[in-house]
Amino acid sequence: MLLEFLRLKRTYRNINRLRQIVNVFLKHGFGQIIEQINLHRVLPFRKRLKILSSRPTLGQAAAERLRIAFSELGPSFIKLAQILSSRPDLITATFADEFKKLQDEVPPFPFEEVRRIIKEEMGTEPDNLFNYIEPEPVAAASIAQVHHAVLKDGTPVVIKVQRPKIKELIETDITIMKAIASLLVRYIPETELFNPTGIVEEFARTVRKELDFTEEAKNMCRFRRNFAKHPDIYIPQLYPHLLSKRMIVMEKIEGVRIDDIEAITEMGIDRTELARKGVDAYFKMFLVDGFFHADPHPGNIFVMPDGRIGLVDFGIVGWLTPDIMESIAQALIALVKKDFDSLIDQYIALGLVTEEVDLETFKREFKADIIDFLIPLYDMTISEINIAKYLDTLMHMALKHKLKIPSDLLLLNKCMLILDNIGRALDPNFNFISVAEPYASRLIRSRFHPKRVYERMQKQMTDLSTIAVNTPKQMNMLLRKALKDELHLNMKLEGLERLIRDIDRSTNRIAFSIVVAAIILSSAILTLTGTGGTVFEIPLLGLIGFVVAFFMGFWLLISIIRSGRL
């Protein structure tokens, strides 16, 4: 155990950061977990004693305490919580709902740092590139902050600059998160159901993309191409000569936030038409382009004076394959036509049903649940249907039946919830489904286009020819191995690793108990023989032995009690 701890310490770039993380979790009542995964070893002895007395804050559930802890731990953990808020399939709906409360707002960093980073990235003084940079940031988030500026030719622009040393901090935290995830799986096997290692890997992949502003620039250029001829959507222009991994400069969009209803009304813009334009643009992304802006909160959507909608911040995007787009369209059509069997088939086609799920049982039980939920909706008007509640219930239904939901579909679900809220804020009677139906119908019709039919047939013929060529070779290889007695079957015994760990832990406790008993016996013999000096008429060596045995025995007892296995 000690060697493992020392190896763990060498993994961290900053042991002080690890201590900070452990202290925050300890402060918010997660002492038992800290002890179970042996992270209490990074703390001084006096703080370890606090773990024994640490208790959760009264009136606060575990999800709330974890959300507060993540907020205190800064950018990396805030980003992790925000990503997890859209993954109820991984962390349960309770934790996902709590993490949605986390805001990505932190104090701005000094303007001097902004100028220094611009000089480092561009290789020249900011004054040589810009006529003026507004010292006060427009927005400050966990990874970057935004400033208004004016180019040398008088063009108003927006500068997005990464926080100083944010990459180093996030990389350190990713390393620590990976180590903690491994320890959770090793010492608390129950956590494997939540796939902590997979969660950290998904977080690392997502946040590393956000840390590279050249990726955001590529996304922006793709959106600008997709909407080049669209009359209602505007994507700002990028300035490639002012681009680096830590800095991006784009055209400033003149307008107001889409949730500023009063300002939109004063501009004389039809709010109902505005809602239709916005949702129409997103369904184009979902069902035509297969590439969508996955962070459509009101701060990233602006209404321009001419009625167009401007989109900004392209750090988070989602991708949908043609097959997934087609399945989504089929599901929308099935929903309108009350074809529940087809709706369930689309869930299966989307790959949501894992191999562990019994298909027939799933179809029967899921159909019963979905009918109970959907039938009442058909007696309601569009304005009475709460799309957000509808999508949320479908998500909970999927979790109940242990469906595996791809991250891009969860991003799409999150986008639709936000868009529904924005649409209803602009127009309480906004018809969300009616905007989607033409795109879904068009996509279904395109399925039978001669070109699409030919492409599918070509793909199937390629697959069949591959199978025909490879099958004899594979059968020959299998027979050769069988004849040479080289055919092996890999078997995995579920729960064996946990049994070994439990036996190892029990053995350690027994050995620890024997050592304590030996110390007590030795101390008793020293006391009876009266060897050495005395304290309170008790031989000193015997007294020391009794004290040591007392603390060791007390520590062992507490460890057993905290494990919940007396």
ZARONU-789912 format. One record per residue (C-alpha): x, z, y. Coordinates in pm, whole numbers, plus 32768, in hexadecimal, padded with zeros to 4 digits. Layout:
(pt (X Z Y)) ...
END
This chain:
(pt (8000 8000 8000)) (pt (811A 8059 80F3)) (pt (81CD 7F0F 80AD)) (pt (808B 7E50 80F1)) (pt (8063 7F06 823C)) (pt (81CA 7EB5 82A6)) (pt (8194 7D48 8246)) (pt (8055 7D46 8314)) (pt (810E 7DCB 8445)) (pt (8211 7CB7 8434)) (pt (80F7 7BB7 843F)) (pt (8081 7C21 8598)) (pt (811B 7B97 86D5)) (pt (80AF 7CC9 8793)) (pt (807D 7E14 86DF)) (pt (7FF8 7EAB 8822)) (pt (7ED9 7DB1 881E)) (pt (7E85 7E1B 86BB)) (pt (7E84 7F89 8724)) (pt (7DA0 7F32 8846)) (pt (7CAB 7E81 875C)) (pt (7CAB 7FA2 8665)) (pt (7C77 80A0 877E)) (pt (7B4C 7FE0 8808)) (pt (7AA8 7FCA 86B1)) (pt (7AF1 813C 867C)) (pt (7A57 8190 87CF)) (pt (7913 80E0 876E)) (pt (78E5 818F 8621)) (pt (798A 80A4 8528)) (pt (7A87 81A8 84B2)) (pt (7A15 819C 8349)) (pt (7A55 8026 832F)) (pt (7BA8 8050 83DA)) (pt (7C0A 8152 82D5)) (pt (7B7F 8088 81B1)) (pt (7C58 7F5B 8206)) (pt (7D87 8037 8251)) (pt (7DA8 7FD4 83BE)) (pt (7DB2 8142 8426)) (pt (7F26 8134 83CC)) (pt (7F75 8086 8517)) (pt (7EFE 81BC 85D4)) (pt (7FBE 82FD 861D)) (pt (7F66 8421 8538)) (pt (7E99 84D9 8640)) (pt (7DBE 83A6 8671)) (pt (7D93 837F 84FC)) (pt (7CEC 84D4 84FA)) (pt (7BE9 844A 85EE)) (pt (7B7A 8355 84E4)) (pt (7B05 847B 8411)) (pt (7A23 84F1 852A)) (pt (79BC 839D 85BB)) (pt (7849 8361 85B3)) (pt (7776 823B 862D)) (pt (76D9 8263 8786)) (pt (757C 82F5 8765)) (pt (7468 81F8 8798)) (pt (754C 80CA 8772)) (pt (7538 7FE6 8642)) (pt (7672 7F55 85A4)) (pt (762E 7DFC 863A)) (pt (7613 7E89 879A)) (pt (7750 7F5A 8773)) (pt (780E 7E2A 86EE)) (pt (7797 7D56 8814)) (pt (7813 7E5F 890C)) (pt (7961 7E76 8853)) (pt (798D 7CFA 885E)) (pt (793F 7CFD 89D2)) (pt (7A51 7E00 8A11)) (pt (7B51 7D41 8942)) (pt (7B49 7C15 8A2B)) (pt (7B47 7A96 8A1B)) (pt (7B96 7A5A 88AA)) (pt (7A90 7B4A 8828)) (pt (798D 7ADD 892A)) (pt (79BF 7974 88B8)) (pt (79A9 79E0 874B)) (pt (785F 7A93 878F)) (pt (77D4 7964 8849)) (pt (782A 7880 8726)) (pt (7795 7978 862D)) (pt (7655 7991 86FB)) (pt (75FE 7834 867C)) (pt (7656 788A 8511)) (pt (7547 7978 8492)) (pt (7582 78E2 833A)) (pt (76DA 7989 8338)) (pt (769D 7AD6 83E7)) (pt (7521 7B0E 83C9)) (pt (7422 7ADB 84DF)) (pt (7445 7C43 855E)) (pt (75B2 7C1B 85BF)) (pt (757E 7AB5 863C)) (pt (7465 7B24 8728)) (pt (753D 7C41 87AD)) (pt (7669 7B5E 87E9)) (pt (758F 7A72 88B8)) (pt (758F 7B81 89C5)) (pt (7704 7B59 8A02)) (pt (774F 7AA5 8B46)) (pt (7889 79D3 8B70)) (pt (78CF 7A5D 8CCC)) (pt (7A11 7B11 8D21)) (pt (7AC4 7B65 8E68)) (pt (7B7F 7A3B 8F00)) (pt (7CFA 7A2C 8EFB)) (pt (7DBB 7A0E 9045)) (pt (7DC8 78C6 9104)) (pt (7F46 78DA 9105)) (pt (7F3B 78B7 8F8A)) (pt (7E5C 7783 8FAE)) (pt (7F5B 76DD 9092)) (pt (8079 773F 8FAA)) (pt (7FCD 76A7 8E77)) (pt (7F7C 7565 8F32)) (pt (80EB 7546 8F97)) (pt (8162 758B 8E31)) (pt (8072 748D 8D9B)) (pt (8096 7378 8E9E)) (pt (8205 73AB 8EF7)) (pt (81C5 73B3 906C)) (pt (812E 7494 9176)) (pt (7FAE 7499 9182)) (pt (7FBF 7433 92F3)) (pt (8052 72E4 9285)) (pt (7F1E 72A0 91AE)) (pt (7DFF 733B 9270)) (pt (7D9E 734F 93DF)) (pt (7CF4 749B 939D)) (pt (7CA6 758B 927F)) (pt (7B94 7690 92AB)) (pt (7C3E 77E3 9269)) (pt (7AFD 7884 91E8)) (pt (7A9D 7807 908C)) (pt (7947 776F 9050)) (pt (7941 780A 8EF5)) (pt (7A26 78E7 8E26)) (pt (7A03 78EA 8CAB)) (pt (7AD0 797C 8B90)) (pt (7BB0 784A 8B60)) (pt (7BBB 77A3 8CB6)) (pt (7B3B 77AA 8E18)) (pt (7ABC 7698 8EFD)) (pt (7B14 7647 9069)) (pt (7A8F 7545 915C)) (pt (7B99 7464 91F9)) (pt (7BCD 7324 92C0)) (pt (7CBB 720D 9258)) (pt (7DAC 7166 9347)) (pt (7CB7 7043 9373)) (pt (7BA1 7136 93D6)) (pt (7AE8 7131 9286)) (pt (7A45 7283 9233)) (pt (7AA7 72F5 90D5)) (pt (7A98 741F 8FEC)) (pt (7BD3 74BB 8F56)) (pt (7BBB 757A 8E10)) (pt (7CF1 7650 8DD1)) (pt (7D3E 7718 8C98)) (pt (7D7E 788E 8CB6)) (pt (7EEC 78FA 8CB4)) (pt (7F70 7948 8B56)) (pt (7E12 7923 8AC1)) (pt (7E94 7848 89A5)) (pt (7F95 794E 893D)) (pt (7E8C 7A60 8943)) (pt (7D95 7994 8875)) (pt (7E9E 792E 8775)) (pt (7F03 7A9D 8750)) (pt (7D97 7B00 8722)) (pt (7D5E 79EA 8623)) (pt (7E84 7A6D 8556)) (pt (7DF6 7BCE 8567)) (pt (7C96 7B55 8511)) (pt (7D17 7A9C 83DE)) (pt (7DCE 7BD6 8365)) (pt (7C99 7CB0 83A0)) (pt (7BBB 7BB2 82EB)) (pt (7CA4 7BB8 81BC)) (pt (7CA7 7D34 81BA)) (pt (7B2A 7D40 81CF)) (pt (7B06 7C5D 80A0)) (pt (7C10 7D20 7FDF)) (pt (7B9D 7E84 8023)) (pt (7A29 7E53 8068)) (pt (79BF 7D42 7F71)) (pt (7857 7D4C 7FF2)) (pt (78CB 7CA1 8134)) (pt (7921 7B67 806F)) (pt (77AF 7B0D 8086)) (pt (77E4 7AD7 81FE)) (pt (791D 7A00 81C1)) (pt (79FB 7AAB 82C8)) (pt (7B1F 79C1 827F)) (pt (7A42 7890 82B5)) (pt (79BC 7925 83FA)) (pt (7B1C 7952 8486)) (pt (7B83 77F3 8419)) (pt (7A54 7759 84C6)) (pt (7A9B 7826 85FF)) (pt (7C0A 77BD 8601)) (pt (7BAF 764D 85D9)) (pt (7AAC 7659 86F2)) (pt (7B70 7727 87EF)) (pt (7CB1 765D 87C1)) (pt (7BF1 7523 881F)) (pt (7B70 75D2 8958)) (pt (7CD3 7638 89B3)) (pt (7D3E 74CA 89BE)) (pt (7C9F 742B 8AF1)) (pt (7D0D 72D1 8A7D)) (pt (7C06 72F4 896A)) (pt (7AFE 733F 8A70)) (pt (7B74 720D 8B32)) (pt (7B43 7131 89FC)) (pt (79E5 71BD 89D0)) (pt (7993 7179 8B3D)) (pt (7A09 700F 8B21)) (pt (7933 6FDB 89EB)) (pt (77FD 7067 8A97)) (pt (7845 6F90 8BC8)) (pt (784B 6E58 8AE9)) (pt (770D 6EC0 8A30)) (pt (7650 6EF2 8B79)) (pt (76F6 6DDD 8C44)) (pt (75B0 6D17 8C64)) (pt (74C1 6E40 8C5C)) (pt (73FA 6E53 8DA3)) (pt (73AF 6FC8 8D93)) (pt (74F2 706F 8D19)) (pt (763D 7087 8DCF)) (pt (778B 70EF 8D37)) (pt (789C 7143 8E36)) (pt (79D4 706D 8E54)) (pt (7B18 70EE 8DBE)) (pt (7C67 70D5 8E72)) (pt (7D63 708F 8D58)) (pt (7E96 70B8 8E37)) (pt (7E27 7220 8E7B)) (pt (7DF5 7280 8D0E)) (pt (7EB9 7364 8C25)) (pt (7E6F 745A 8B0D)) (pt (7E40 7573 8C0B)) (pt (7DA3 74BA 8D2D)) (pt (7C94 73B6 8D5F)) (pt (7C11 7316 8EA0)) (pt (7AC2 7265 8EB3)) (pt (79D4 71DD 8FB7)) (pt (78FE 72E2 9067)) (pt (778B 72B7 9026)) (pt (76B4 72F4 9159)) (pt (7573 73A1 90F5)) (pt (74CA 74E4 908B)) (pt (74B5 759A 8F3F)) (pt (7393 7528 8E69)) (pt (7304 768A 8E62)) (pt (72F5 769C 8FE1)) (pt (7182 7646 8FE9)) (pt (7159 7691 915C)) (pt (7274 75A7 91C4)) (pt (71F4 7492 90DC)) (pt (7099 74B1 9178)) (pt (712B 749F 92D7)) (pt (71E3 735E 9275)) (pt (708E 72C6 9223)) (pt (70E6 7276 90BA)) (pt (6FD3 7262 8FB2)) (pt (7023 7385 8EC8)) (pt (6F58 72FA 8DA3)) (pt (7013 71B0 8DB5)) (pt (715C 726D 8DD8)) (pt (7118 7332 8C98)) (pt (70C3 71EE 8BE1)) (pt (7207 7148 8C58)) (pt (72DF 726C 8BE4)) (pt (7246 7292 8A8B)) (pt (723A 7117 8A62)) (pt (73B3 7109 8AA2)) (pt (73F5 7212 899A)) (pt (7322 7164 8895)) (pt (73EB 702A 88DC)) (pt (7522 70FA 888C)) (pt (7482 7192 8753)) (pt (73DD 705E 86B9)) (pt (7496 6F31 8747)) (pt (75FC 6F8F 87A3)) (pt (7633 70A2 86A0)) (pt (770C 7151 87A2)) (pt (7679 725F 887F)) (pt (76CE 7352 8996)) (pt (76B2 749E 88DE)) (pt (76B6 7591 8A03)) (pt (7585 7531 8AD7)) (pt (7553 7679 8B91)) (pt (74CD 7652 8CF6)) (pt (7626 767E 8D93)) (pt (7698 753A 8CEB)) (pt (756C 7463 8D56)) (pt (753B 73F9 8EC1)) (pt (7421 7344 8F73)) (pt (74A9 7245 906A)) (pt (73F7 71EA 91B2)) (pt (7390 7093 9126)) (pt (72E4 7137 8FFA)) (pt (73F3 70EF 8EFC)) (pt (7477 7202 8E14)) (pt (75EB 724B 8E15)) (pt (7694 72EB 8CE7)) (pt (77DC 73AE 8CF4)) (pt (78BB 747D 8C09)) (pt (78F9 73B7 8ACB)) (pt (79D1 74B3 8A12)) (pt (78CC 74EE 8902)) (pt (7833 73BC 8859)) (pt (777D 7373 8715)) (pt (778E 724A 8628)) (pt (7679 71C2 8549)) (pt (76B5 70BC 843D)) (pt (75BD 6F99 8419)) (pt (7536 7038 82D8)) (pt (74F5 7183 8389)) (pt (7450 70D3 84B1)) (pt (736F 7015 83C3)) (pt (7311 7154 8307)) (pt (72C0 7205 8450)) (pt (71E2 70DF 84B6)) (pt (7137 70E0 8360)) (pt (70FA 7256 8381)) (pt (705A 7227 84DA)) (pt (6F76 7113 8454)) (pt (6F19 71E6 8323)) (pt (6EC8 7307 840B)) (pt (6DD9 7231 84DA)) (pt (6D34 719F 83A0)) (pt (6D17 72F3 82ED)) (pt (6DE2 7264 81CC)) (pt (6E7B 73AC 8154)) (pt (6F0F 731D 8013)) (pt (6FD0 721E 80E0)) (pt (703A 732F 81D3)) (pt (70CF 73FA 80B5)) (pt (717B 72C1 802D)) (pt (7227 729A 817F)) (pt (72A5 7401 816E)) (pt (7342 73A7 801F)) (pt (73C9 725B 80A4)) (pt (7471 7312 81C4)) (pt (753C 73D4 80C2)) (pt (74A4 7524 8120)) (pt (7453 7584 7FB8)) (pt (7585 760C 7F03)) (pt (75CD 75E8 7D8F)) (pt (7576 7758 7D57)) (pt (740C 771E 7DC1)) (pt (7313 76C5 7CB0)) (pt (727E 757F 7D32)) (pt (7121 759B 7C9B)) (pt (70F6 7705 7D04)) (pt (7174 76B2 7E5E)) (pt (7082 758F 7E88)) (pt (6F5A 7662 7E19)) (pt (6FA8 779A 7EE7)) (pt (7029 76E5 801B)) (pt (6EF9 7600 8024)) (pt (6E10 772E 8013)) (pt (6EC9 77D7 8133)) (pt (6ED9 769F 8209)) (pt (6D66 7651 81D9)) (pt (6D05 77B4 823B)) (pt (6DD4 7792 8376)) (pt (6D89 762A 83DE)) (pt (6C15 75FE 8395)) (pt (6BA2 76E2 84B6)) (pt (6C79 7615 85A8)) (pt (6BA7 74DC 8570)) (pt (6A76 758A 8605)) (pt (6B34 75D5 8747)) (pt (6B76 74FD 8877)) (pt (6CDE 749B 88C5)) (pt (6CE7 758A 89ED)) (pt (6C84 76AC 890B)) (pt (6D9E 7671 8811)) (pt (6ED6 773C 8857)) (pt (6FE8 764E 87E0)) (pt (70F1 775D 8800)) (pt (702C 7846 871E)) (pt (6FE2 7726 8630)) (pt (7152 76C7 8608)) (pt (71B9 7834 85EB)) (pt (70BB 786D 84D5)) (pt (7131 7737 841C)) (pt (7296 77BC 8435)) (pt (722E 790F 83A5)) (pt (7172 7858 8291)) (pt (72AC 7794 823A)) (pt (7376 78D7 822C)) (pt (726F 797C 8150)) (pt (7295 7863 8052)) (pt (7415 7871 8065)) (pt (7441 7717 80F8)) (pt (7599 76B4 8176)) (pt (757D 7623 82D5)) (pt (7698 754A 8362)) (pt (7726 75C0 84AF)) (pt (76C5 747E 8565)) (pt (7558 74AC 84FF)) (pt (7562 7611 8582)) (pt (75F2 758F 86CA)) (pt (74D5 7493 86D7)) (pt (73D8 75A9 8697)) (pt (7474 7677 87B1)) (pt (7462 754B 889E)) (pt (72F2 7511 8853)) (pt (72A0 767E 889A)) (pt (7352 766F 89EC)) (pt (72B4 751F 8A43)) (pt (7159 759F 89F1)) (pt (718D 76C9 8AD9)) (pt (720A 75E6 8BF1)) (pt (70EB 74EF 8BBB)) (pt (6FE2 7600 8BCB)) (pt (7082 769A 8CFF)) (pt (7063 7546 8DAE)) (pt (6F07 74FF 8D22)) (pt (6E41 7609 8C5C)) (pt (6D7C 74F1 8BAD)) (pt (6EAE 7428 8B50)) (pt (6E7F 7367 8A07)) (pt (6FCA 7393 8950)) (pt (6F62 72E9 880B)) (pt (6ECF 71B2 88B2)) (pt (7026 715F 8947)) (pt (70C7 7171 87EE)) (pt (6FC6 709E 8733)) (pt (7025 6F42 87BF)) (pt (7195 6F7A 876A)) (pt (713D 6FF2 860A)) (pt (7054 6EC7 85CE)) (pt (715A 6DD3 8650)) (pt (7261 6E69 856B)) (pt (717B 6E55 843D)) (pt (7127 6CE7 848A)) (pt (7299 6C95 84A8)) (pt (72C5 6D16 8345)) (pt (721B 6BDA 82C2)) (pt (72DB 6AEB 83A0)) (pt (7384 69E1 82C4)) (pt (74DC 6A47 8345)) (pt (74A6 6BB9 82E8)) (pt (7419 6B5A 8192)) (pt (7549 6A7A 8152)) (pt (763A 6B91 81BC)) (pt (7594 6C8B 80CF)) (pt (7599 6B92 7FAF)) (pt (7707 6B45 7FF2)) (pt (775E 6CB7 7FEF)) (pt (76A2 6CF2 7EAA)) (pt (7748 6BC6 7E02)) (pt (789E 6C48 7E70)) (pt (784E 6DA0 7DDC)) (pt (77D4 6D05 7C95)) (pt (7909 6C28 7C73)) (pt (79EA 6D56 7CB2)) (pt (7937 6E19 7BA1)) (pt (794C 6CF1 7AB0)) (pt (7AC5 6CCD 7AE8)) (pt (7B1F 6E40 7AE0)) (pt (7A40 6EBD 79C2)) (pt (7B02 6E1F 789B)) (pt (7C4C 6E9B 792B)) (pt (7BC3 6FFD 7956)) (pt (7B2C 6FFF 77F6)) (pt (7C79 6F89 7764)) (pt (7D32 709F 781D)) (pt (7C37 71A3 77A3)) (pt (7C59 7135 7637)) (pt (7DD8 7135 7649)) (pt (7DD9 729A 76CB)) (pt (7CE2 7306 75BE)) (pt (7DB6 726C 74A7)) (pt (7EF4 730E 752D)) (pt (7E41 745C 754A)) (pt (7E82 7455 76C2)) (pt (7D16 7472 7727)) (pt (7CDD 75BA 77DC)) (pt (7BA4 7661 785D)) (pt (7BBD 7731 7998)) (pt (7AD8 7861 798D)) (pt (7A9C 7952 7AA8)) (pt (7A20 7AB0 7A5C)) (pt (794B 7B23 7B80)) (pt (7997 7C82 7BF8)) (pt (7ADD 7CA9 7B34)) (pt (7BB3 7CC4 7C6E)) (pt (7ACF 7DD2 7CF6)) (pt (7AE5 7E93 7BAC)) (pt (7C63 7E7F 7BBA)) (pt (7C62 7EFE 7D23)) (pt (7B7A 801F 7CC8)) (pt (7C56 8080 7BA1)) (pt (7D8C 8068 7C7D)) (pt (7CE8 8144 7D86)) (pt (7C79 8244 7C82)) (pt (7DD5 824C 7BE9)) (pt (7E70 8288 7D3F)) (pt (7D80 83A9 7D7F)) (pt (7DCD 8444 7C2E)) (pt (7F44 8429 7C72)) (pt (7F0C 84BC 7DCD)) (pt (7E45 85DC 7D36)) (pt (7F5B 8622 7C38)) (pt (805B 8631 7D54)) (pt (7F7C 8727 7E15)) (pt (7F4E 87FC 7CDC)) (pt (80C7 87FB 7C9E)) (pt (8109 886F 7E04)) (pt (8008 8987 7DE0)) (pt (809F 89F6 7C93)) (pt (8202 89EB 7D1F)) (pt (8198 8AAE 7E52)) (pt (80EF 8BB5 7D79)) (pt (822C 8BE1 7CAA)) (pt (8302 8BFF 7DE8)) (pt (820C 8CFF 7E72)) (pt (8218 8DD2 7D36)) (pt (8395 8DC6 7D21)) (pt (83BA 8E1B 7E92)) (pt (84CF 8D19 7EC5)) (pt (854C 8CE6 802C)) (pt (84D7 8D80 8176)) (pt (8373 8DF6 81B2)) (pt (8262 8DBB 82B4)) (pt (8145 8EB9 82B6)) (pt (81E1 8F42 8177)) (pt (81BC 8DEE 80CD)) (pt (82F5 8D2C 8065)) (pt (8332 8C14 8163)) (pt (835F 8AFC 8062)) (pt (8222 8B62 7FAC)) (pt (815E 8B6C 80F5)) (pt (81DA 8A11 8159)) (pt (8176 898C 8004)) (pt (8016 8A1F 8021)) (pt (7FE9 898B 817F)) (pt (8062 8832 8111)) (pt (7F82 8840 7FDD)) (pt (7E58 88A8 80B5)) (pt (7E7A 877E 81A3)) (pt (7EBB 8688 8089)) (pt (7D8F 870B 7FC6)) (pt (7CB5 8704 80FF)) (pt (7D1D 859A 8146)) (pt (7CCF 8538 7FDD)) (pt (7B7A 85E0 7FEB)) (pt (7B1E 8533 8133)) (pt (7B8E 83E3 80A5)) (pt (7AB0 8411 7F74)) (pt (7984 847E 8045)) (pt (79AB 835A 813A)) (pt (79BB 8261 801A)) (pt (785D 82D5 7FB7)) (pt (78C5 8306 7E4C)) (pt (78D9 8474 7DEC)) 
END
